[in-house]
Amino acid sequence: MRKSIGRRILEELLKPKFKYKGLSVNMLGLPAFQHNFSKKSFSNEIARLRNRGFIESKNGCWYSTKQGKQYLIKKQNSLIFFISYISKSAPKNLLVMFDIPENRKAEREWFRFHLKRFGYVMIQKSVWVGPSPLPADFLSYLKEIKLEDCIKTFKLARPYEKKNN
């Protein structure tokens, strides 16, 4: 998955590093944060992170706040990958319906990504069908990140077969 500008900035602010004339450098003295973003995009993201309380400036240097560290940890945890040992060609006999709130868009995209990896197909944006069961560690993680109430599963009496029109 591609990282956002904001996430890369926060990660860089949390890494231990050397300073040279107020600039973060690696042990060879080269700039630690190299990016290919436009200056405007970078400036806008710095402003957005500051407005959200994720970073602050002290003595001409930028630092991550406690809130910024918590946000980054949450983002890093949302990238946990799971493996399903059920064949993707197994009968699609589990219907998954979900309504994950808009303010949890990253988790919703992460959830859809994993449904695809598990061999599920989309019927509608939030209605998917695929082989059962979902991996136990995946279900446990859904509880941990408090998504279990947003997701409902139904075992189908007959496997789903896509109709060709």
Contact map, one row per residue, 1 for C-alpha under 8 A:
111000000000000000000000000000000000000000000000000000000000000000000000000000000000000000000000000000000000000000000000000000000000000000000000000000000000000000000
111100000000000000000000000000000000000000000000000000000000000000000000000000000000000000000000000000000000000000000000000000000000000000000000000000000000000000000
111110110000000000000000000000000000000000000000000000000000000000000000000000000000000000000000000000000000000000000000000000000000000000000000000000000000000000000
011111110000000000000000000000000000000000000000000000000000000000000000000000000000000000000000000000000000000000000000000000000000000000000000000000000000000000000
001111111000000000000000000000000000100001001000000000000000000000000000000000000000000000000000000000000000000000000000000000000000000000000000000000000000000000000
000111111100000000000000000000000000000000001100100000000000000000000000000000000000000000000000000000000000000000000000000000000000000000000000000000000000000000000
001111111110000000000000000000000000000000000000000000000000000000000001000000000000000000000000000000000000000000000000000000000000000000000000000000000000000000000
001111111111000000000000000000000000000000000000000000000000000000000000000000000000000000000000000000000000000000000000000000000000000000000000000000000000000000000
000011111111100000000000000000000000000000000000000000000000000000000000000000000000000000000000000000000000000000000000000000000000000000000000000000000000000000000
000001111111110000000000000000000000000000000000000001100000000100011001000000000000000000000000000000000000000000000000000000000000000000000000000000000000000000000
000000111111111000000000000000000000000000000000000000000000000000000001000000000000000000000000000000000000000000000000000000000000000000000000000000000000000000000
000000011111111000000000000000011000000000000000000000000000000000000000000000000000000000000000000000000000000000000000000000000000000000000000000000000000000000000
000000001111111000000000000000000000000000000000000000000000011100000000000000000000000000000000000000000000000000000000000000000000000000000000000000000000000000000
000000000111111100000000000000000000000000000000000000000000001100001000000000000000000000000000000000000000000000000000000000000000000000000000000000000000000000000
000000000011111110000000000000000000000000000000000000000000000000000000000000000000000000000000000000000000000000000000000000000000000000000000000000000000000000000
000000000000011111000000000000000000000000000000000000000000000000000000000000000000000000000000000000000000000000000000000000000000000000000000000000000000000000000
000000000000001111100001111000010000000000000000000000000000000000000000000000000000000000000000000000000000000000000000000000000000000000000000000000000000000000000
000000000000000111110001111000000000000000000000000000000000000000000000000000000000000000000000000000000000000000000000000000000000000000000000000000000000000000000
000000000000000011111111100000000000000000000000000000000000000000000000000000000000000000000000000000000000000000000000000000000000000000000000000000000000000000000
000000000000000001111111100010000000000000000000000000000000000000000000000000000000000000000000000000000000000000000000000000000000000000000000000000000000000000000
000000000000000000111110000000000000000000000000000000000000000000000000000000000000000000000000000000000000000000000000000000000000000000000000000000000000000000000
000000000000000000111111000000000000000000000000000000000001100000000000000000000000000000000000000000000000000000000000000000000000000000000000000000000000000000000
000000000000000000111111100000100000000000000000000000000000000000000000000000000000000000000000000000000000000000000000000000000000000000000000000000000000000000000
000000000000000011110111110000111000000000000000000000000000000000000000000000000000000000000000000000000000000000000000000000000000000000000000000000000000000000000
000000000000000011110011111111111000000000000000000000000000000000000000000000000000000000000000000000000000000000000000000000000000000000000000000000000000000000000
000000000000000011000001111111110000000000000000000000000000000000000000000000000000000000000000000000000000000000000000000000000000000000000000000000000000000000000
000000000000000011000000111111000000000000000000000000000000000000000000000000000000000000000000000000000000000000000000000000000000000000000000000000000000000000000
000000000000000000000000111111000000000000000000000000000000000000000000000000000000000000000000000000000000000000000000000000000000000000000000000000000000000000000
000000000000000000010000111111100000000000000000000000000000000000000000000000000000000000000000000000000000000000000000000000000000000000000000000000000000000000000
000000000000000000000000111111110000000000000000000000000000000000000000000000000000000000000000000000000000000000000000000000000000000000000000000000000000000000000
000000000000000000000011110011111100000000000000000000000000000000000000000000000000000000000000000000000000000000000000000000000000000000000000000000000000000000000
000000000001000010000001110001111100000000000000000000000000000000000000000000000000000000000000000000000000000000000000000000000000000000000000000000000000000000000
000000000001000000000001100000111110000000000000000000000000000000000000000000000000000000000000000000000000000000000000000000000000000000000000000000000000000000000
000000000000000000000000000000111111000000000000000000000000000000000000000000000000000000000000000000000000000000000000000000000000000000000000000000000000000000000
000000000000000000000000000000001111100000000000000000000000000000000000000000000000000000000000000000000000000000000000000000000000000000000000000000000000000000000
000000000000000000000000000000000111110000000000000000000000000000000000000000000000000000000000000000000000000000000000000000000000000000000000000000000000000000000
000010000000000000000000000000000011111011000000000000000000000000000000000000000000000000000000000000000000000000000000000000000000000000000000000000000000000000000
000000000000000000000000000000000001111111000000000000000000000000000000000000000000000000000000000000000000000000000000000000000000000000000000000000000000000000000
000000000000000000000000000000000000111111100000000000000000000000000000000000000000000000000000000000000000000000000000000000000000000000000000000000000000000000000
000000000000000000000000000000000000011111110000000000000000000000000000000000000000000000000000000000000000000000000000000000000000000000000000000000000000000000000
000000000000000000000000000000000000111111111000000000000000000000000000000000000000000000000000000000000000000000000000000000000000000000000000000000000000000000000
000010000000000000000000000000000000111111111100000000000000000000000000000000000000000000000000000000000000000000000000000000000000000000000000000000000000000000000
000000000000000000000000000000000000001111111110000000000000000000000000000000000000000000000000000000000000000000000000000000000000000000000000000000000000000000000
000000000000000000000000000000000000000111111111000000000000000000000000000000000000000000000000000000000000000000000000000000000000000000000000000000000000000000000
000011000000000000000000000000000000000011111111100000000000000000000000000000000000000000000000000000000000000000000000000000000000000000000000000000000000000000000
000001000000000000000000000000000000000001111111110000000000000000000000000000000000000000000000000000000000000000000000000000000000000000000000000000000000000000000
000000000000000000000000000000000000000000111111111000000000000000000000000000000000000000000000000000000000000000000000000000000000000000000000000000000000000000000
000000000000000000000000000000000000000000011111111100000000000000000000000000000000000000000000000000000000000000000000000000000000000000000000000000000000000000000
000001000000000000000000000000000000000000001111111111100000000000000000000000000000000000000000000000000000000000000000000000000000000000000000000000000000000000000
000000000000000000000000000000000000000000000111111111110000000000000000000000000000000000000000000000000000000000000000000000000000000000000000000000000000000000000
000000000000000000000000000000000000000000000011111111000000000000000000000000000000000000000000000000000000000000000000000000000000000000000000000000000000000000000
000000000000000000000000000000000000000000000001111111000000000000000000000000000000000000000000000000000000000000000000000000000000000000000000000000000000000000000
000000000000000000000000000000000000000000000000111111110000000010110000000000000000000000000000000000000000000000000000000000000000000000000000000000000000000000000
000000000100000000000000000000000000000000000000111111110000000111111010000000000000000000000000000000000000000000000000000000000000000000000000000000000000000000000
000000000100000000000000000000000000000000000000110011111000011110010000000000000000000000000000000000000000000000000000000000000000000000000000000000000000000000000
000000000000000000000000000000000000000000000000010011111100011110000000000000000000000000000000000000000000000000000000000000000000000000000000000000000000000000000
000000000000000000000000000000000000000000000000000000111111111000000000000000000000000000000000000000000000000000000000000000000000000000000000000000000000000000000
000000000000000000000000000000000000000000000000000000011111111000000000000000000000000000000000000000000000000000000000000000000000000000000000000000000000000000000
000000000000000000000000000000000000000000000000000000001111100000000000000000000000000000000000000000000000000000000000000000000000000000000000000000000000000000000
000000000000000000000100000000000000000000000000000000001111110000000000000000000000000000000000000000000000000000000000000000000000000000000000000000000000000000000
000000000000000000000100000000000000000000000000000000001111111000000000000000000000000000000000000000000000000000000000000000000000000000000000000000000000000000000
000000000000100000000000000000000000000000000000000000111101111100000000000000000000000000000000000000000000000000000000000000000000000000000000000000000000000000000
000000000000110000000000000000000000000000000000000000111100111110000000000000000000000000000000000000000000000000000000000000000000000000000000000000000000000000000
000000000100110000000000000000000000000000000000000001110000011111111000000000000000000000000000000000000000000000000000000000000000000000000000000000000000000000000
000000000000000000000000000000000000000000000000000011110000001111111000000000000000000000000000000000000000000000000000000000000000000000000000000000000000000000000
000000000000000000000000000000000000000000000000000001000000000111111100000000000000000000000000000000000000000000000000000000000000000000000000000000000000000000000
000000000000000000000000000000000000000000000000000011000000000111111110000000000000000000000000000000000000000000000000000000000000000000000000000000000000000000000
000000000100000000000000000000000000000000000000000011100000000111111111000000000000000000000000000000000000000000000000000000000000000000000000000000000000000000000
000000000100010000000000000000000000000000000000000001000000000111111111100000000000000000000000000000000000000000000000000000000000000000000000000000000000000000000
000000000000000000000000000000000000000000000000000000000000000001111111110000000000000000000000000000000000000000000000000000000000000000000000000000000000000000000
000000000000000000000000000000000000000000000000000001000000000000111111111000000000000000000000000000000000000000000000000000000000000000000000000000000000000000000
000000100110000000000000000000000000000000000000000000000000000000011111111100000000000000000000000000000000000000000000000000000000000000000000000000000000000000000
000000000000000000000000000000000000000000000000000000000000000000001111111110000000000000000000000000000000000000000000000000000000000000000000000000000000000000000
000000000000000000000000000000000000000000000000000000000000000000000111111111000000000000000000000000000000000000000000000000000000000000000000000000000000000000000
000000000000000000000000000000000000000000000000000000000000000000000011111111100000000000000000000000000000000000000000000000000000000000000000000000000000000000000
000000000000000000000000000000000000000000000000000000000000000000000001111111110000000000000000000000000000000000000000000000000000000000000000000000000000000000000
000000000000000000000000000000000000000000000000000000000000000000000000111111110000000000000000000000000000000000000000000000000000000000000000000000000000000000000
000000000000000000000000000000000000000000000000000000000000000000000000011111110000000000000000000000000110010000000000000000000000000000000000000000000000000000000
000000000000000000000000000000000000000000000000000000000000000000000000001111111000000000000000000000000000010000000000000000000000000000000000000000000000000000000
000000000000000000000000000000000000000000000000000000000000000000000000000111111100000000000000000000000000000000000000000000000000000000000000000000000000000000000
000000000000000000000000000000000000000000000000000000000000000000000000000000111110000000000000000000000000000001000000000000000000000000000000000000000000000000000
000000000000000000000000000000000000000000000000000000000000000000000000000000011111000000000000000000000000000001000000000000000000001011000000000000000000000000000
000000000000000000000000000000000000000000000000000000000000000000000000000000001111100000000000000000000000000000001100000000000000001000000000000000000000000000000
000000000000000000000000000000000000000000000000000000000000000000000000000000000111111000000000000000000000000000001100000000000000011000000000000000000000000000000
000000000000000000000000000000000000000000000000000000000000000000000000000000000011111000000000000000000000000000000000000000000000001000000000000000000000000000000
000000000000000000000000000000000000000000000000000000000000000000000000000000000001111101000000000000000000000000000100000000000011000000000000000000000000000000000
000000000000000000000000000000000000000000000000000000000000000000000000000000000001111111000000000000000000000000000010000000000010000000000000000000000000000000000
000000000000000000000000000000000000000000000000000000000000000000000000000000000000011111000000000000000000000000000111000000000010000000000000000000000000000000000
000000000000000000000000000000000000000000000000000000000000000000000000000000000000001111100000000000000000000000000010000000000000000000000000000000000000000000000
000000000000000000000000000000000000000000000000000000000000000000000000000000000000011111110000000000000000000000000000000000000010000000000000000000000000000000000
000000000000000000000000000000000000000000000000000000000000000000000000000000000000000011111000000000000000000000000000000000000110000000000000000000000000001100000
000000000000000000000000000000000000000000000000000000000000000000000000000000000000000001111100000000000000000000000001000000001111000000000000000000000000001110000
000000000000000000000000000000000000000000000000000000000000000000000000000000000000000000111110000000000000000000000000000000001111000000000000000000000011111100000
000000000000000000000000000000000000000000000000000000000000000000000000000000000000000000011111000000000000000000000000000000001111100000000000000000001111000000000
000000000000000000000000000000000000000000000000000000000000000000000000000000000000000000001111100000000000000000000000000000111100000000000000000000001111000000000
000000000000000000000000000000000000000000000000000000000000000000000000000000000000000000000111110000000000000000000000000001111000000000000000000000111100000000000
000000000000000000000000000000000000000000000000000000000000000000000000000000000000000000000011111000000000000000000000000001110000000000000000000000111000000000000
000000000000000000000000000000000000000000000000000000000000000000000000000000000000000000000001111100000000000000000000000001100000000000000000000001110000000000000
000000000000000000000000000000000000000000000000000000000000000000000000000000000000000000000000111110000000000000000000000001000000000000000000000001100000000000000
000000000000000000000000000000000000000000000000000000000000000000000000000000000000000000000000011111011011000000000000000000000000000000000000001001100000000000000
000000000000000000000000000000000000000000000000000000000000000000000000000000000000000000000000001111111000000000000000000000000000000000000000000000000000000000000
000000000000000000000000000000000000000000000000000000000000000000000000000000000000000000000000000111111000000000000000000000000000000000000000000000000000000000000
000000000000000000000000000000000000000000000000000000000000000000000000000000000000000000000000000011111000000000000000000000000000000000000000000000000000000000000
000000000000000000000000000000000000000000000000000000000000000000000000000000000000000000000000000111111111000000000000000000000000000000000000000000000000000000000
000000000000000000000000000000000000000000000000000000000000000000000000000000000000000000000000000111111111100000000000000000000000000000000000000000000000000000000
000000000000000000000000000000000000000000000000000000000000000000000000000001000000000000000000000000011111110000000000000000000000000000000000000000000000000000000
000000000000000000000000000000000000000000000000000000000000000000000000000001000000000000000000000100011111111000000000000000000000000000000000000000000000000000000
000000000000000000000000000000000000000000000000000000000000000000000000000000000000000000000000000100011111111100000000000000000000000000000000000000000000000000000
000000000000000000000000000000000000000000000000000000000000000000000000000000000000000000000000000000001111111110000000000000000000000000000000000000000000000000000
000000000000000000000000000000000000000000000000000000000000000000000000000001100000000000000000000000000111111111000000000000000000000000000000000000000000000000000
000000000000000000000000000000000000000000000000000000000000000000000000000000000000000000000000000000000011111111100000000000000000000000000000000000000000000000000
000000000000000000000000000000000000000000000000000000000000000000000000000000000000000000000000000000000001111111110000000000000000000000000000000000000000000000000
000000000000000000000000000000000000000000000000000000000000000000000000000000000000000000000000000000000000111111111000000000000000000000000000000000000000000000000
000000000000000000000000000000000000000000000000000000000000000000000000000000001100000000000000000000000000011111111100000000000000000000000000000000000000000000000
000000000000000000000000000000000000000000000000000000000000000000000000000000000000000000000000000000000000001111111111100000010000000000000000000000000000000000000
000000000000000000000000000000000000000000000000000000000000000000000000000000000000000000000000000000000000000111111111100000000000000000000000000000000000000000000
000000000000000000000000000000000000000000000000000000000000000000000000000000000011000000000000000000000000000011111111000000000000000000000000000000000000000000000
000000000000000000000000000000000000000000000000000000000000000000000000000000000011010100000000000000000000000001111111000000000110010000000000000000000000000000000
000000000000000000000000000000000000000000000000000000000000000000000000000000000000001110000000000000000000000000111111100000000110000000000000000000000000000000000
000000000000000000000000000000000000000000000000000000000000000000000000000000000000000100010000000000000000000000111111110000011110000000000000000000000000000000000
000000000000000000000000000000000000000000000000000000000000000000000000000000000000000000000000000000000000000000110011111000011100000000000000000000000000000000000
000000000000000000000000000000000000000000000000000000000000000000000000000000000000000000000000000000000000000000000001111111111000000000000000000000000000000000000
000000000000000000000000000000000000000000000000000000000000000000000000000000000000000000000000000000000000000000000000111111111000000000000000000000000000000000000
000000000000000000000000000000000000000000000000000000000000000000000000000000000000000000000000000000000000000000000000011111110000000000000000000000000000000000000
000000000000000000000000000000000000000000000000000000000000000000000000000000000000000000000000000000000000000000000000011111110000000000000000000000000000000000000
000000000000000000000000000000000000000000000000000000000000000000000000000000000000000000000001111000000000000000000000011111110000000000000000000000000000000000000
000000000000000000000000000000000000000000000000000000000000000000000000000000000000000000000011110000000000000000000000011111111000000000000000000000000000000000000
000000000000000000000000000000000000000000000000000000000000000000000000000000000000000000000011100000000000000000100001111111111100000000000000000000000000000000000
000000000000000000000000000000000000000000000000000000000000000000000000000000000000000000011111000000000000000000000001111000111110000000000000000000000000000100000
000000000000000000000000000000000000000000000000000000000000000000000000000000000000000000111110000000000000000000000111100000011111000000000000000000000000000000000
000000000000000000000000000000000000000000000000000000000000000000000000000000000000011101111100000000000000000000000111000000001111110000000000000000000000000000000
000000000000000000000000000000000000000000000000000000000000000000000000000000000000010000011100000000000000000000000000000000000111110000000000000000000010000000000
000000000000000000000000000000000000000000000000000000000000000000000000000000000000000000000100000000000000000000000000000000000011111000000000000000000000000000000
000000000000000000000000000000000000000000000000000000000000000000000000000000000001000000000000000000000000000000000100000000000011111101100000000000000000000000000
000000000000000000000000000000000000000000000000000000000000000000000000000000000111100000000000000000000000000000000000000000000000111111100000000000000000000000000
000000000000000000000000000000000000000000000000000000000000000000000000000000000000000000000000000000000000000000000000000000000000011111110000000000000000000000000
000000000000000000000000000000000000000000000000000000000000000000000000000000000100000000000000000000000000000000000000000000000000001111111000000000000000000000000
000000000000000000000000000000000000000000000000000000000000000000000000000000000100000000000000000000000000000000000000000000000000011111111100000000000000000000000
000000000000000000000000000000000000000000000000000000000000000000000000000000000000000000000000000000000000000000000000000000000000011111111110000100000000000000000
000000000000000000000000000000000000000000000000000000000000000000000000000000000000000000000000000000000000000000000000000000000000000111111111000000000000000000000
000000000000000000000000000000000000000000000000000000000000000000000000000000000000000000000000000000000000000000000000000000000000000011111111100000000000000000000
000000000000000000000000000000000000000000000000000000000000000000000000000000000000000000000000000000000000000000000000000000000000000001111111111100000000000000000
000000000000000000000000000000000000000000000000000000000000000000000000000000000000000000000000000000000000000000000000000000000000000000111111111100000000000000000
000000000000000000000000000000000000000000000000000000000000000000000000000000000000000000000000000000000000000000000000000000000000000000011111111000000000000000000
000000000000000000000000000000000000000000000000000000000000000000000000000000000000000000000000000000000000000000000000000000000000000000001111111000000000000000000
000000000000000000000000000000000000000000000000000000000000000000000000000000000000000000000000000000000000000000000000000000000000000000000111111110000000000000000
000000000000000000000000000000000000000000000000000000000000000000000000000000000000000000000000000100000000000000000000000000000000000000000111111111100000000000000
000000000000000000000000000000000000000000000000000000000000000000000000000000000000000000000000000000000000000000000000000000000000000000100110011111110000000000000
000000000000000000000000000000000000000000000000000000000000000000000000000000000000000000000000000000000000000000000000000000000000000000000000011111110000000000000
000000000000000000000000000000000000000000000000000000000000000000000000000000000000000000000000011100000000000000000000000000000000000000000000001111110000000000000
000000000000000000000000000000000000000000000000000000000000000000000000000000000000000000000001111100000000000000000000000000000000000000000000001111111000000000000
000000000000000000000000000000000000000000000000000000000000000000000000000000000000000000000001110000000000000000000000000000000000000000000000000111111100000000000
000000000000000000000000000000000000000000000000000000000000000000000000000000000000000000000111100000000000000000000000000000000000000000000000000000111110000000000
000000000000000000000000000000000000000000000000000000000000000000000000000000000000000000000111000000000000000000000000000000000000000000000000000000011111000000000
000000000000000000000000000000000000000000000000000000000000000000000000000000000000000000001110000000000000000000000000000000000001000000000000000000001111100000000
000000000000000000000000000000000000000000000000000000000000000000000000000000000000000000001110000000000000000000000000000000000000000000000000000000000111111100000
000000000000000000000000000000000000000000000000000000000000000000000000000000000000000000001000000000000000000000000000000000000000000000000000000000000011111000000
000000000000000000000000000000000000000000000000000000000000000000000000000000000000000000001000000000000000000000000000000000000000000000000000000000000001111100000
000000000000000000000000000000000000000000000000000000000000000000000000000000000000000000111000000000000000000000000000000000000000000000000000000000000001111110000
000000000000000000000000000000000000000000000000000000000000000000000000000000000000000000111000000000000000000000000000000000001000000000000000000000000001011111000
000000000000000000000000000000000000000000000000000000000000000000000000000000000000000000010000000000000000000000000000000000000000000000000000000000000000001111100
000000000000000000000000000000000000000000000000000000000000000000000000000000000000000000000000000000000000000000000000000000000000000000000000000000000000000111110
000000000000000000000000000000000000000000000000000000000000000000000000000000000000000000000000000000000000000000000000000000000000000000000000000000000000000011111
000000000000000000000000000000000000000000000000000000000000000000000000000000000000000000000000000000000000000000000000000000000000000000000000000000000000000001111
000000000000000000000000000000000000000000000000000000000000000000000000000000000000000000000000000000000000000000000000000000000000000000000000000000000000000000111
